[in-house]
């Protein structure tokens, strides 16, 4: 199969019918081809009603907030934890770095299970495990204990990093993915920005231990909501994205051949040939819907599941686009880490001297910025991609989605420089808040675009390539967690953030190379991709 499809470039799909001559088997909506093509099964998530789809998206958001917010409540109250426990702030920050490391490597365990036995059970297990781990956090008395629960919570919360990127394409079509991925990325970063805001004021009212208990309660409520309202979105469909037209031609040829053979038989025999019965689709019962895991027909074998635990490392080597997407997402995570690593030291000291509650309030700017970044990389990018596809004879290239990075590259540099220079010269807090908002808009948009580009390029192995992207992202985040404090301490805030601003600009502008050579890289990887995609679809 790999050799047969080497002429088909992965990710290049006919998305818009500009000539009114769509392929015979294509399914259309408002002149846009539905990619991937939905089956005739009413329980196919692609065929769900709009309300049912939005409920599925809402449950992804509930999960993201239900785990992302509790595990980041400590960002604005590190000084209070240190004062009460004697654990140094450096140790607390180091523990956060270990959590990020496990958030990446934990995907190697959880993602294959979710791709084989279902998403719902993994989401529920992850959220439920967060509850006792947050309670344990409140009892921390030593650095070793802090490291232990940060590592374990990083492992159990790892699905937050890669599983939503699978659940969203389960339910939404190619022309909708950008907007829906933007909602997820906003939830991911938004929960991390809302947590210090809530944590700061909660700490002032009830103390840091009850702040951790609040995180446990929040996760428990999220678990209950998800248990009753989250549906399984796993569905094993025939065919690969990008090969629909070719598969239609093969099916049509096979039908013609079968019809000819039947005609010959009917002319030499008076026996009646009955037609094959129509497919029967069974609606799942309530008990089946509430089950944590399902053994569906067509699922990968156990051996294939084990294989996918190490395949992300191979994909990083064999698909340069996956490595680049991880780099772009990672560089944006670095600036998010820079924000968290400097907000409290800058604002808790002179001349600002803010309390933990006020330090948390500065995250209002990033929350607004995250919403703007979500809209820019989501709805706006989707519309822009469709516009470029129409100009390209209806063909969408994944690189069409990269152009919004031109704006985010500039915004990232502006935000970093405003924050660093403003803090160095004791600017009004509003300047710092606006700078953080601008930076966050860039961070969220950059991460969203990187994820969507990876999925658009290699949709049928995106469950594994997304894990590869997250590994790169979190390794970079882990490194910057160690480096940010000595960086700004030795260079000074102004010089550090001017350098960071230009680094952000240069790194993000590498997308220009991908718009030039991205399709050539996809074409060069076609044989490998179709081979892996065929193995993935037939591993049952």
N, C-alpha and C positions, 0 to 999 in steps of 0.2 A: 504493500500500500504506500509506503514511503516513496518508492521510486515513481509510482504512478502519479503522484501529486506534486512532484518537485517544481513543476511550472507554476503552481498556485502559490502566491506569496502569502504567508501567514499574516492575518490581520487586515488584509485588503478585502473589503466586502462591498458589494453593490447595495447601497443603502437607500438611495433616492431614485424613484422612477421619473426621470426627466423627459423620456421620449414616449411614455404611455405604452411601452412594450415590455412590461415586466415578464419574467419567466413564468411558464404555465403554473408551476407549483408554488409560486411565491404568495405569501399572505401580506396584505397591504393595510396601512392605516394612514389616511390623509396623505397619500402619495409616498409614504415611507415604507420600505420593505421591513418586515418584522424579522430581525436577526437577533438571536437564533430563531429558526422557524418553529413555532409551537406545534405540538402534536394535536390529535383530535380528542385527547383525554381531557375531560373537564377538570380533573384533579391535577393536571399539569400546572405548576405554579405560574407559568407564562400565560395560562388561560384564566387565571383567577380574576374576579371582578376588581375594579379599581380600589374599592373599599377594603377588600381582603388583602390586596397587595400593600396598601398603605398601613394596614394593621401589622403586617409582617415587618415592614420597615420600622414602625413604631416600636416593635419588640426588640429590634436590633439596637435602637436608641436607648430603650429601657435597660438592656443588658450593658451597654457601653457606659451609661451613667451609673448603673448599679454596682459595677466593679471599678470603673475608672475614678469615680469620685472618692470612694472610701480609701483607696490605697494612696491617694495624693493629698489627704487632709492635713498632713504634717508640714507642708511646705512653708506656711506662714507662722508656724508655732515652734520652730526648731529651738529657739532660744529658751522657751519655757520648758521644753522637754529636757534640755541640757541642765537647766537650773534645778529641776526636780530629781533627775536620775543620775546626774554626774556623767552621762555619756556625752562626749565632746560633739560639737556641731560637725566637725570634720568626719567623725565616725557615722553620724546620722546621714550625712550626704553620701558617704561611701556606701552605706546600706541601700540607698536609693539607686546607686549605680549598679549594685548587684541585682536589684529587682529588675532593672531595665535589661540586664544581660539575660536573666531567666525569662523575661517576657519574650525575648527573641528565640532562645533555644528551646523553650517549652513548646513552641509551635511545632517542632519536629515530632513531638509526641501526640499532641492533641489534634493537629490538622489531619493526619492520616485516619484517625478514628472517626472524625467528623465526615470525611469524604467517603467512608465505607459504611458506617452504621448510623449516620444522621447527625445533623447540626444541633437539634433540640437538646439532646441529652448532654452534649458537651457544654452548651450554654448554661444549662441548669446546674450541672456539677460545678462549673467554674464559679457561678454566683453563690451557690450554697457554701462552698469551701471558704469564701471570703468572710463569712459571718464569724466563725470561731477564730480565724486568723486576726481579724480586727480586734476581737476581745483580747486575744493574747498580746497584741501590740500595747494595750493599755497597762499591761503588767511588766513591761520591759524594765530590767534593772541593770543590764550590762550590755557592752558592745556586742559580745558574742550572741546574746539573745536577740538583739536588734537585727543582726545579720541573718540569723536563722529564720525569723518570720518574714523578713523582706525577701529572702531567697524563695521560701515556700509560696508566699503570696504571688511572687513574680511567676512562678511555675503554674499555679492554678489559674491565674488571670491571663496567661499567655493567649488564649483564644481571642481576647479583645483586639489583638494586633492583626490577625490574619483571617479569622473566620467570617467576620462581616463582609470582607471582600469576596467571599464565595457566596454567601447568602444573598447578597444584592443581585448579582448576575443570575442567580437561580430564578428570580422573580421578575426582573426588569429586562427590557430589550436593550440592544446596543445603543440606540439613540437616546435612551433614558439614563444610562449608567452614570454619566458624569454628574448629573444633578443629584442622584440618589447617593453616589459615593461622597459627594460634597456634604450631604446631611450627616453621613457617618463620620467623616473626618471632623466636621464641626462638633459632633457629639464627643468624639475622642478628645480633642483639644479643649473643647468647652467644659467638659467635666473636670479636666485637670486645672482649668482656670477658675471654675466656680468653687472647687474644693478649698483653695486657700482663702477665698472670700468668706465662705461659710465657716471654715475652720478657725479663722482669726477671731470672729465675733463670738462663736460658740465657746472658744477657749476662754475669752474674757469673762463670759457669763458663768461657765460651769467647770472650767479647767480642761487641761489637755487630755486627761483620761476619759472624761465623758465625751470629748470630741471623737475619740476612737470608738467609744460605744455607739455614738451616733452613726458612725460609718457602718458598724455591724447591723444596726437597725435598718439603715437605708438599704443595705444589700439584701436583708431578709425580706423587706417589702418588695424589692425588685424581683426576688425569686418567686414570691407568691403570685405576682402579676404575670410573670412569664409562664409559670406552671399552667395557668388556666387559659392564657391567650396566645402563647407562642405556638405556631404550627410548624411542622416539619416541612422544609422547603427542598430537601434532597429529591431529585428526580433524575432517573437515568434515561436519556433520550437517544434515539438512533441518529447517526450522522454527526459531522463535525462542522463547526462554524467556519464559513468561507467556502465550503464544498457543496452547499445546497443545490446550486444550479447544475453542477457536474453529476451529483447524485440523482437529480431529476432526469437527466438525460439517460443515465444507466437504467433507472427504473422504467422509463418509457420504452427503451430498447428491449428490456426484458419482457415487458407487457406485450409488445408487438410480437416477439418471438413466441411467447406462450399462446397468444391468440392464433398465430399461424399453425402451431402444433395442434391446438384444439380443433382448428378448422379441418386439418387433414384427418384427424381421428374421427370427427363427426361425419365426414364424407364416406368413410369406409366402415362405419359402425352406426347402428341405429340406437345405441345406448345413450341415455341422457347423462350429460356431465353436469354435476351440481356445482354451483359457485361456492367458494370458500366462505365460511360464516364471518360476519362482521365482528370486529373486536369488541369485547365486552369489558367495560370499565366499571370497577366497583368503588363505591364511595366508602371511605374509611369510617368505622364506627367511632363513637366518642371515646371508648376505651383505647382504641388504636391511636387516636389523636393525642391522648394524654400520655401515651407510652413515651419513655425517655428515649429509647432507641428502637430502630426498626431494621429487620432483615429484608430488604427489598430485592426483588428479582433484578438482576443486572448489576448488582453491587460488585466492587472489586473483590478479588480473592484475598484471603488472609496473607498469602505470600506477597501479593502486590501491595497490600497495606504496609507491610514491613519494609518493602523496597522504597516506598515513598518517604520513609523516615530519613533516608540519606540522599534522595534524588535532588533536593534543593541545592546541595553543594555542587553536584554535577551540572545543574542548570546555570549556576553562576559562572562556571568555566565555559560552557558551550554556547551560552546565549548572552552576548555582551549587552544587549538591551536590558536584560533583567538586572545585571550588575549596575548599569547606569541608573535605572529607575531606583534601585536601592540607595545609590549614592545621592541622588537628588532628594529623596525622602529623608535620608540620613543627615544631610547638611541642614535641612530645615529643622530636624529634631535637635541638632546642635544649638541652633539659635534659641529654641525653646528652653533647652537646658541652661543656656547662658542667662536667660531671663530669670528662671527660678533660682539660679545660683547667685544672682546679684541683687535681686529685688529687696530681700530682707536686710542684707548688710548695708545697702545704700540708704534705705528709708528708715531703718530702726536707729540709725546714728545721726549725729549732728550734721547739718542744721535741721533735719526734718524731725528726728526723735519720735517717730510714729510708734504707736502701740501695735500689737499683733493684729488687732481688728482693723486698724487703718492700713496696715501693710497689705492685708487681704483685700481691702477695698480697691487698691491700685489695679487689681485684676479685672475690674469692670471694663477698662480700656481694651484689654485683650479679648474679653468676651464679645464686645461689639466688633472688634477687628476680625475675630473668628467668623462671625456671621457674614460679614462683608466678603471675606475670603471664600467662604463656602458658596455664596451666590455667584461670585466671579468665576470660580473654577468649576461650578456645577451648571446651573441653568444658562448662564451667559456662554460658557465654553461649549455646551451642547448645541446651542443655536448657531454659534460661530462655526462649529464643525459641520453642521448640516448645510450651512451656506457655502462652505468650501467644497463639500461633496457635490452640491448642485453645479458648481463651477467646474468640477472635475468629472463631468458626464455621469453624475450620480454615484461615483465611486468614493467611498470613504477610506482614507489612509489614517492609521493611528497617529501619525505625525501632525495631522490637522489639529489635534487636541493640545499640542504643545505651545502654540502661539501665546496663550494667556501668560506664560512664564516671562514674556518680555516685560510685562508690567510688574509682576511680582519680584523680578530681579532688582528693579529700581526701588520698589517699595521696601524691600528687605534692607537694602543699604541705607536708605533714609531713616528707617526706624531704628536700626542699630546705632547710627551716628547720633541721632537725636537723644537716645537714651544715655549713651556713654558721655558725650560732650555735655549734655544737660546736667547729668549727675556730678560730673567733675566741677562744673561752675555753679553748682547749687541753684539750678533753674527752678522756676515755679513747678510745683508738683503736676500741674496740668500739662506742662510740656512733656514731662516724663510719661504721663498716662497716654497722651496722644502718640508719642513715639512707640510705646509698647503696643498700642492698638494697630498702628501701621505695620509694625514688625509681625504681629500675629496674623494679620490679613495675608501677608506674604507667606508665612509659615504654613498656614492651613491650605491656602491655594496651591502652594508648591507640593505639599504632601498628597493632596487630592489628585492633582494632575499626574503625578508619578504613579500612583496606584492605578488610575484609570488607563494610563498608557500601557502599563504592563499587562493588564487584562485584555485590552483591545488587541495587543500584538499576539498574545498566546493564550487565547481564551480557554481552549480545551485542556491545558495543563496549568491553568492559572492558580488552582488550589495549591500546587507545589511551588510555582514561581513566586507567588505572593509570600510564601514562607521564606524563600530566598531573599526577597526584597526586605522583609522585616529583619532577617539576620544581619544584613549589611547595615540597615538603619540603626538597630539597637547596639551593634558593636561600635558604631560611630558615637552614639549617644553615651555609651559606657565610657568611652575614651574622654569625651569632653567633660563628663562629670568629674573626672580626676583633674583635668587640665585647667578648668575655668578659673578656680581660685588663685593659683600661682600666676596665671596669665595676667589677670587684671591687677593683681597685687604688685607684680614686678614691673609692668608697663604703665600702670596708671589707667584709670577708667577711660580717659579721652583717647589715648593712643591705642589702647586695646580695642575699643569699639570702632574706631576709624578703620583699623586693620580688618576687623571682623566685617565691617560694612562692605569693604572692597572685595574681601573673600567671598561674601555672599553674592555680590554682583557677578564676579568672575565665574564662580561655580555654577550658578543658575544659567548664565548665558551659554553654557555648554550645550543647551538645548538647540542652539543654532546649528551645531554640527549634526545633531540627530535629525533635524528637519531636512538636512542635505543628504546624509548618508544612512538614515534610519531604514529606509526601504531596502537599500542594498544589503544592510546587515540582516534584515528579515529574509530577504531572498537567499542569502548565503546559508541561512540556518533552516531553510525550508525542508530539506530532506530529513534532518534530525527531528525537527518539530513534528512533521506528519508521522514519523515513526513512533515517537513518544505518545502522540495524541491517539494513534491507532491502538497502541498497547494499552493505554489508559481506558479507552472505550470498549476494548474487547477482553479486559482482564476479569472475566467472570465465567 
